[in-house]
Amino acid sequence: MSPVQTDSPVGNRAFIPSVPAAEEIQAAISAFEAAPQPLVLHCGVQHYSWGDPDFIPALMEIHNPRRLPFAELWIGAHPDLLSTVQLNGWRLSLAELISAAPTTMLGAESAARFDHQLPFLLKVIAAREPLSIQAHPTREQAIAGYQREDAIGLRLTDPRRSYRDRNHKPELLVALTDFYALRGFRPLTEVSAELAAAPELGALKTQFEPSVSGLFELYQWIMQLEQPQVDALLSPLIKRLQQERAGIEFDPTDRHAWLLEADRLFSSNGHRDRGLFSLLLLNLIALHPGEALFLPAGELHAYLRGAAIELMANSNNVLRGGLTQKHIDVPALLNTLSVDPAPGAVRQIQPPAGPALPETWPTPATEFLLERHSLSAGERRLIGHCTGAGSIQDSCAIGSAVDSAVNGPRLRLGLVMDGQLSLHSPGQAPLRLKPGAAIVIPAACTVELHSEQHSVLFTARAP
């Protein structure tokens, strides 16, 4: 069953397999610019090995009899996995449509500010197993790293490549289920206590000076150890913990339980994965649904288990530090790393600023803002720039439903998480949406949401 139903003949038309002429595409784009409307997005999934086989298939009503890992649903315009739309029966990528109609899609201000490109990427992430220990570069580091890897002839598809684009990647994660993660270095006193409690790690305790610079030097030393030294330090600790926890049920709030789980998954051929050290040095965070993490450049982290919405700058740059079979670039990671030992901060939801307004999770990011629209049965709510005529325009004139911050000319990506919604825009047949439906609402378009039952819609836009 499809998550989208439409009364529009265009929406029901099958994709035409032939290649359109340039003038046909331009005619379709010109017609769209004359009468912009929300469009259904056809989005791809990344099947990384750590992905959960259930959450995303259940959301999208996809049968998954082979139990394939569905790790990330990508909604956006990143070249690694482009979302597409149908326009007058032709399939275009979202990136192509934005490039051809930047003002209509992004709004004049955002088009100018972000060089006619969508500045963010929206995802659903569903992790059954831990992801790699990782951090993301600043924009300046990304540009330099991208150019450096280009200069030595690494193709974008080369598995040794760390920089897949020239952008930074601050990111916001909002839990949809109970969610567990590592995030940032623990307070110095906690690191000292952890090392003191493990006699097997006496060499680390001796190496560690309890200061910010001392913590960085300890992590640098760990990342540069030869593999026999890694094995000699970790193997006695792992064996002791295995004996102590034999027959004990897994507890996701226990970092040593995660240490053993990660060792089971990532250590092989008698060698211990050096990423296991990070499970002792980083904050273990437990998020409940609606709670969030914001990760700036340089913040060492790893997602362990759970499902969440992710919103980030439009980038796929990852610098890894273990718990992975993928490429690890230790010099690049150390150059990026930010060391600020403190308890991991959890962001709470920001209540609506007024009636019929969304909840938000404010961040310092200049590229994105995440909104959650929770609508009761029978509720109507406006989204977008007030243009056009009729009942929607009349509702815009009321002014109480949507304030200027929400009603500004910004492109929005949307994902229905729950309920039944229909989207109404002037002169267009309504789009009826079920959970799992992804949409783009152009900046020049006004949309009124009609909720047939309690419904939840996440939308992402530039601030």
N, C-alpha and C positions, 0 to 999 in steps of 0.2 A: 504494500500500500504506500502510495506517495505521500510525503508530508505536505504537499501543496495541491490545492484544488483551485481552479479559476474558471470564471465565466467568460474570459476573454478568448476569442478564437486564436489569437497569437500565442497565448499561453498554452493552448492545447495542441498547437501545431508541432509535428515532429521535426527534429533537426534535419535540415536538408544536406545530404552528404556531398553535393557538388560544391566546388569552390566558387564563391561569388566574385563577380567582377568588381573592380574598385568603385565604379560609379553606383553599383547596387548597394554596397556597404555605405557609401557616402549619403545616398538617398535615405537609407534607414536611419543613419545618425542625424541627418537634418530633420527628419520627421520627429525623431525623439527629442531633439533640442526644442522644436516648436511646441511639443506637448510632453514634457518630461513626466515620468511616472515611476513608481517603485517597480523593481524587477526582482524576480526570483534568481538566486545565485545557485549554480551547480558547483559543488565544492568537492575537493579531493581529500583523501585520508592518507596519512603516513602510517605504514604498518611496521613501525619499529618493534624490535623483539620484546621490549619491556611493556608493550601496550596491553590493555585489558581487552578480552574478547567479547565483553558483554555490554559495557556502558554505552559506547557510541552506537553499536548496532541497535540497541534497544531504543535509544533516542531517535534514530533515523528509520526505525522499522526495517532494518536490513537482516535478512536471514544469514546466519554465520555458522553453518553446520561443520565447517572445518576448524572452527575455533581459532581463526586467524587473529593476531593481535591488532586491534584498532587503537593506535596510540594517540594520534592527533588529527582532528578535523580542522583544516585550514580554510579560513574565510577571508579572502583578500586578494592582493595583487602582487604578491612576491613571486618572482620568476621560478622559484623552486617548486611551486605548486599553485598555479593560477586558478582562481575561481572564474567561471564563465557565465554569460547571460545569453538569452535569446533576444534578438532584436529584429523584428519583422521576419522571423523565421530563420535568421542566420545566427550562427554561434560566434560570439566574440569573447575574448578574455576581458575581464574587468579592467585590466591595465590598458588594453587597446581602447576601450570606451572612454576611460578617463583621459587618455592622451588625445583622443579626437574631439572630446567635448569637455575640456577642463573646467570652464566656468559653470556650465550646467551641472556637472557632477560634483565638483568640489566647492563651488562658490568662489567668487573673485578673490577674496582675501586669502583663503586657504590655497588656492591655485598659485597665487603669487608667492606665498610664504613657503610652500613646499615644492616649488619648481614643477608644478603640474603633475605631481605624483601623490598617490595615497600614502599618508605618512605613518599608518599603523597597520597591524596585522592582528586579526581576531582568531582565536583558536578555542577548541574544546580539547583538553588533555585528559587522558584516562590511563593511569599507570597501575599495572598489576605488580611490577617489580621496580626496584630503584633505577633511576636514571644516573648518568655519569655525574661525578663531581665536576662542577663547571663554573665559569665566570664569563662575562661578556665585556668587550672592549668599549672604550670611549669612541666618539666619532673620529677623532684625530688618529687614534690607534688603529681603527678599522680602515681608514683611508691608507695609512702607511703600510699596514699588513697586507691589504689587498694588492697594492702596487708592488710590494716586495714579492709576493707569491706569483704575481703575473710575470715579474722580471725573471724569475728562475724557471718559468715555463710550466707551472702547475695549472692544469685545466680546472675549470670550476667543478667538474665531476671527479677530480682526483681525490681519492680517500685521504691523502696526506694534506689536503687543503683545510685550513682553519678559517680563512676569511672568504666568505661566499658573496659578500657585497661590501659596500663602502659605508655602511651605516652602523650606528650604535644600537644597543638593544636593551634599554630600560624596559622592565616588564612588571605588570600587575597580575597576580594570580588570586582569584576568588574561588573559594571552595564550594563545590556543589554537593559533595559528600564529606564525611570525615576524611581529612587529608593530612598526610605526614610528610615533613620535609626537613632537610638540614639547611640552615641559613645563617651565615656570618660566624665569625669566631666567638667562642664562649668568653666570658669574663676571665681575666688572668687568674683569679683565685680558683675558679673552677678547673682551668687547664692544669694548674699546679696540683690540685687535689686529685684529678684523674690520673696524672702520671705517677703521683706518690702512691696511689692505691694499687698500682700494677707493678709488682717487682720485676716482671719481665721487661718492662720499659725503662729500666734504670738508665740506659744510655740516653734516652730522650730527656729524662729528668735532669741529668747532668748537663745536657746540651741547652736546656731551656733557662733563659733569664726572663723573669716575669715582668716584661715591659712590652710596649707595642713593637719596638724594633726587635726585641728578643723573640717575640712570637713569629714575626715575619721570618727571622733567621732560622727558627726551628722548622717552619714549614718549608723554607727553601732547602734546608739540609735534608729533610725527608724526601722531597721531590728529586733530589740529586743523588740519593743513595743508589749504590749498585744493588742489583736484584738479590744476590746472596745475603746482603745486610738486611734488606727488607724481610726476607724469609726468616733470618735468625732472630729478628726482633718480634715479629708477629706470630710465628708458629707456636712458641710456648704459651703465649697469651690465648690464642684461639683454642688450643688443646685443653687448657685449664677451664675456660668458659664452657666448652662443650661438655666436659665432665660435670661441672656444677649445674648446668641447665638441662641435663639429660632428662627427658620425660616431662619437662615443664612446658606448658602451653605458651605459644608466642604472644608476647605483650608489645604492641606497637609503641607504647610510651617508654620502653626500656631500650636505651641506646645499645646495650650489649647484645640484646636480642637482634637488633638490626645488624650489628657487627657480624654475628654468626650467619645471619641470612645473606648478607653481602658476600661473605667469604664463600658460602656454598655456591652462590651464583657466579662469582667473578674470579675466584682463585682456581687455577688449573695447572695440571702437570707438575704438581708439587710446589708451585710458586704462589705466594700471596700477592694479591693486588694492593699496590701502595695506596690506593684510594681508601683502604680500610682505616688508615690513620685519621682521615678526615672525620670519620664517625665519632672519634674521641675528641676532636678539637672544635667541632662546629656545634651550634645550638640545634637541638632536636625540637621541632615545632609541631604541635598538633592543632590543626584548624578545624573548627566546626563549620557547617554550611553557612555561607555569608561572610565569614571572616576571610581576611586577605593578607597577602604579603606584597610589598613593593620592593623590587630588586634593582638598584642602580648599577651602573658600570662598576666592575671590579669586585662585586660582592660574591664570595664563594658560596655555592649552594648546590643542593641536589634534591629533587623531588623523589619521594620514596614510595608512596602509595596513595591512590584516591583519584577522584575526578574533579575537574575545576575548569572554570573559564580563564583563559589567558589573554591578555591584551598587551601588546608591545609595539615599540617602534618597528617599522617594516624591515626587519633584518633576520638573518639566519646565521649569524656569527657566534660560534661556540668555541671556547678555549677549555679543554678538558684536563682534569687532574686525577683520573682514575675511575674505577668501577665501570669500565667500558673496554670493548675490543677495538674501538675506533682510535683514530690518531690522537696522540697526546703531544702537545707542543709546550714543553716545560718552560723554555725562555719566554715565550709569548704570554703564558699564563702568569708567570711571576712578574712580568712587566706590567700586566694589567691589574694585578691583585691589590685590593684595598683591605687594610687590616685595621679594624675598629672594634676591638673586643668588647662586647656588650650583650645583654640578653636579647634574643631575637624579638623584634617588634612586630606585633600583629595589628593590622588596620581593621577598624570596625566600620560598618556601613554608615554613610552619612544620610540621616533621615531626609525626606523630601523637604524642599524649601517652601512648598506651598501645596494647595490642593491640586490633584491631578498632575503632579510632577514626579519624576523618577527619583529613586534612591541612587546615590553615587558613592564612589570611593576616590576622593581627591588624591592626586599624587603630584610631585614636582614636574612630571613629564610635560613637555610642551607639545607632544604629538598626539596625545590621546586622553580621552575621558570615558570611563565605563558607566553606563546607566542601567538600572533595572526597573522596568515598568511592571508593577504588580497591579493587575486590573481585576476588579470584582465582576461577577456575572452581570451583563447588561451595561457595563461602563463604556463610555466613549472618551477618547483622549486624542488630542492633536499632537503631531510630531512634524517638525520641519518648518520651512519658510512659508509664511502665509501669502499665497498668490492664488489667482484664479477667482472663481465666483461660486455662488450657490451656498449651500448650508455650511460647507467648510469655511468659506470666506466669512460668512456671518458669524460663525463661532469664533474665528480669529478676532473679529472686531470686539467681542466681549472682553477679551484681554485677561480674564481671570483664569482661563484654563491652562495657558502656557505663557511663561514669562519670556523676556527677550533672550535670556541666556540659553534656554532650551530651544527657543524658536528661531535662533540665528541661522544664517545660511551656511550650513555644514552638511557634508555627506555623512550618512549614517549607514553602518553595517548592522544588521540585526539577526538574531537567532531566537526562535521560539523554543522555550524550554518546557512549557506546560500549558495545557488548556486548548482553546479554540479561538482564533482571532480572524478577523477580516480587515483588510486594509482598503480604505476608500480614498481616492484622489479625484480631483475635478475632471469630469469628462471621460473617466476610465471605468471599466468594469472592476468590481472589487476582487482582490486576491484573498482567497480563504486559506488560512495557514494552520497547520498542525505542528506538534512538537517535532523538532528537527529541521524545520524550514529555515533557510537562510535567505536574507533579502538585502538589497541595497536601496536606500532612499536617497535620490540625488538632492543636492543642496537646493536646487530650484523647485523642489517638489514639496507640496503639502500633503500630509497623510493624516487621516483620522482613523484611529484604531477602534474597532468594535469588538468587544469581548463577549462571546456567547456563554462562557463560564469562567470561573476563576482562571486567569491566564498570566503567564510570566514571559516577558520579552526582554532580552538583553540587547542593548544597542551601544555601539561604539562610535565616537566622533572625535574630531579635533576639539580642544578646549575653546 
